[in-house]
Amino acid sequence: AQRDDGSFGTARATGWAAFALVSARDSGLSVDDAKLTAARDALQRMVSLDGDPAHLDGGKVALRCLIGFMISGPTEAQSMDQAAIAAMAKLVDVPDLWGGLDPESRMLMTFAAFQCGGETWKKANLGIKASVLPKQVLKGELHGSFRPERGFGETRATAFGVMTLSAYFRYARIVGIR
């Protein structure tokens, strides 16, 4: 399904397809590194980092940042997307950022901030706790699930809410592990 330009259609489709390919590679399947690099390069062309951080699509920037961490380039200088990492650092400073994100973008931003670590993660951590934890239903028949929001029904909101919170205890930092 990968196109000649390295993309899989939209920026979101390209990011998620690249995740699937990285996961396949990490599971021991044969994945052409050139195809992964082409997907990363396509995502870099598709996701602009120009302008006011408050007007950037946080989910797309997070996908670009994450793929930059996950897909190694042929040289050390090409192994990470430094521009996306810098954009993430600016995004976490945007007032009320976390409350304005849909559940998918919030999860992607959490993973990206976690991979960036340092001050980016410290700042993100505060926003995540303030915006995600209150969305979880703690009493009644929906106990443990997340409230529907922004076109995400209870099931999808819960899935993305759980994945967001799992960054705290499940996911290792990618940098330095490979």
C-alpha positions as CSV (number, residue, x, y, z in Angstrom):
1,A,0.0,0.0,0.0
2,Q,3.0,2.3,0.2
3,R,3.0,4.9,-2.6
4,D,5.9,5.9,-4.8
5,D,6.5,9.0,-2.7
6,G,7.0,6.9,0.5
7,S,3.6,7.8,2.0
8,F,0.6,5.7,2.8
9,G,-1.8,8.5,1.8
10,T,-2.4,11.0,4.6
11,A,0.1,11.9,7.3
12,R,-1.9,10.0,9.9
13,A,-2.1,6.9,7.7
14,T,1.7,7.1,7.0
15,G,2.5,7.5,10.6
16,W,0.4,4.5,11.7
17,A,1.6,2.4,8.8
18,A,5.2,3.2,9.8
19,F,4.4,2.2,13.4
20,A,3.1,-1.2,12.1
21,L,6.2,-1.7,10.0
22,V,8.5,-0.9,12.9
23,S,6.5,-3.3,15.1
24,A,6.8,-6.0,12.5
25,R,10.6,-5.4,12.3
26,D,11.0,-5.4,16.1
27,S,9.1,-8.7,16.1
28,G,11.6,-10.3,13.9
29,L,9.9,-10.0,10.5
30,S,11.8,-8.8,7.5
31,V,11.1,-5.2,6.7
32,D,12.9,-3.2,4.1
33,D,14.7,-0.4,5.9
34,A,14.5,1.7,2.7
35,K,10.7,1.5,2.9
36,L,10.8,2.7,6.5
37,T,13.1,5.5,5.7
38,A,10.9,6.5,2.7
39,A,7.9,6.6,5.1
40,R,9.7,8.8,7.6
41,D,10.9,11.1,4.8
42,A,7.3,11.3,3.4
43,L,5.9,12.1,6.9
44,Q,8.6,14.9,7.3
45,R,7.4,16.4,4.0
46,M,3.7,16.1,4.9
47,V,3.8,17.6,8.5
48,S,4.8,21.2,8.6
49,L,6.5,22.5,11.8
50,D,6.2,26.2,10.7
51,G,4.3,28.8,12.6
52,D,2.8,29.2,16.0
53,P,3.0,26.0,18.0
54,A,-0.6,26.6,19.2
55,H,-1.8,26.2,15.5
56,L,0.1,23.0,14.8
57,D,-1.7,19.6,14.6
58,G,-0.3,18.0,17.8
59,G,-1.1,14.5,16.7
60,K,0.7,14.9,13.4
61,V,3.7,16.5,15.0
62,A,3.8,13.7,17.5
63,L,3.6,11.0,14.8
64,R,6.5,12.8,13.0
65,C,8.5,13.0,16.2
66,L,7.9,9.3,17.1
67,I,8.7,8.0,13.7
68,G,11.9,10.1,13.9
69,F,12.8,8.2,17.1
70,M,11.8,4.8,15.8
71,I,13.3,4.7,12.3
72,S,17.0,4.9,12.1
73,G,18.6,6.7,9.1
74,P,21.7,5.6,7.3
75,T,23.8,8.0,9.4
76,E,23.6,9.1,13.0
77,A,22.6,12.6,11.9
78,Q,19.6,11.2,10.0
79,S,18.4,8.9,12.8
80,M,16.2,11.4,14.6
81,D,14.0,14.2,13.5
82,Q,15.5,17.1,15.5
83,A,13.0,19.6,14.1
84,A,10.0,17.5,15.3
85,I,11.6,17.1,18.7
86,A,12.1,20.8,19.0
87,A,8.4,21.3,17.9
88,M,7.3,18.9,20.7
89,A,9.2,21.0,23.2
90,K,7.3,24.1,22.0
91,L,4.0,22.4,21.9
92,V,4.0,21.3,25.5
93,D,4.3,25.0,26.5
94,V,1.0,25.9,24.7
95,P,-1.6,26.9,27.4
96,D,-4.5,24.5,27.7
97,L,-3.0,22.2,25.0
98,W,-4.0,18.8,26.6
99,G,-7.6,19.7,27.1
100,G,-7.9,20.7,23.5
101,L,-6.6,17.5,22.0
102,D,-8.8,14.6,20.9
103,P,-8.0,11.2,22.6
104,E,-5.9,9.9,19.7
105,S,-3.7,13.0,19.5
106,R,-3.4,13.2,23.3
107,M,-2.1,9.6,23.3
108,L,0.4,10.3,20.5
109,M,1.6,13.5,22.2
110,T,2.1,11.6,25.4
111,F,4.2,8.9,23.7
112,A,6.2,11.6,21.8
113,A,6.8,13.7,25.0
114,F,7.8,10.5,26.9
115,Q,10.4,9.7,24.2
116,C,11.7,13.2,24.2
117,G,12.2,13.0,28.0
118,G,13.7,15.7,30.1
119,E,11.8,19.0,30.4
120,T,9.5,18.1,27.5
121,W,8.2,15.1,29.5
122,K,8.1,17.0,32.8
123,K,5.9,19.7,31.3
124,A,3.7,17.2,29.4
125,N,3.3,15.0,32.5
126,L,1.6,17.9,34.4
127,G,-0.8,18.6,31.5
128,I,-1.6,14.9,30.9
129,K,-2.5,14.3,34.6
130,A,-4.7,17.4,34.7
131,S,-6.6,16.5,31.5
132,V,-6.7,12.7,31.3
133,L,-7.3,11.6,34.8
134,P,-10.5,13.6,35.2
135,K,-12.0,11.9,32.1
136,Q,-11.8,8.5,33.7
137,V,-15.1,7.2,35.3
138,L,-14.4,6.2,38.8
139,K,-17.9,5.2,40.0
140,G,-20.9,3.5,38.7
141,E,-21.5,1.0,35.8
142,L,-18.8,2.6,33.6
143,H,-16.2,2.3,36.4
144,G,-12.7,2.3,34.8
145,S,-13.8,3.5,31.4
146,F,-13.3,7.0,29.9
147,R,-16.1,9.4,29.1
148,P,-16.9,9.9,25.4
149,E,-15.4,13.0,23.8
150,R,-14.9,14.7,20.5
151,G,-16.5,12.0,18.3
152,F,-14.8,9.2,20.3
153,G,-17.4,7.0,21.9
154,E,-16.8,5.3,25.2
155,T,-14.9,2.3,23.7
156,R,-12.5,4.4,21.6
157,A,-12.0,7.0,24.3
158,T,-11.3,4.3,26.8
159,A,-8.8,2.5,24.5
160,F,-6.9,5.8,23.9
161,G,-7.1,6.8,27.5
162,V,-5.6,3.5,28.7
163,M,-2.9,3.7,26.1
164,T,-2.1,7.3,27.2
165,L,-1.8,6.3,30.8
166,S,0.3,3.2,29.8
167,A,3.2,5.4,28.8
168,Y,3.9,5.8,32.6
169,F,4.5,2.1,33.2
170,R,4.7,0.1,30.0
171,Y,6.8,1.8,27.3
172,A,10.5,2.0,27.4
173,R,12.4,4.9,26.0
174,I,13.3,4.1,22.4
175,V,16.5,6.1,22.4
176,G,19.4,4.1,23.6
177,I,17.5,0.8,23.5
178,R,18.3,-0.2,19.9
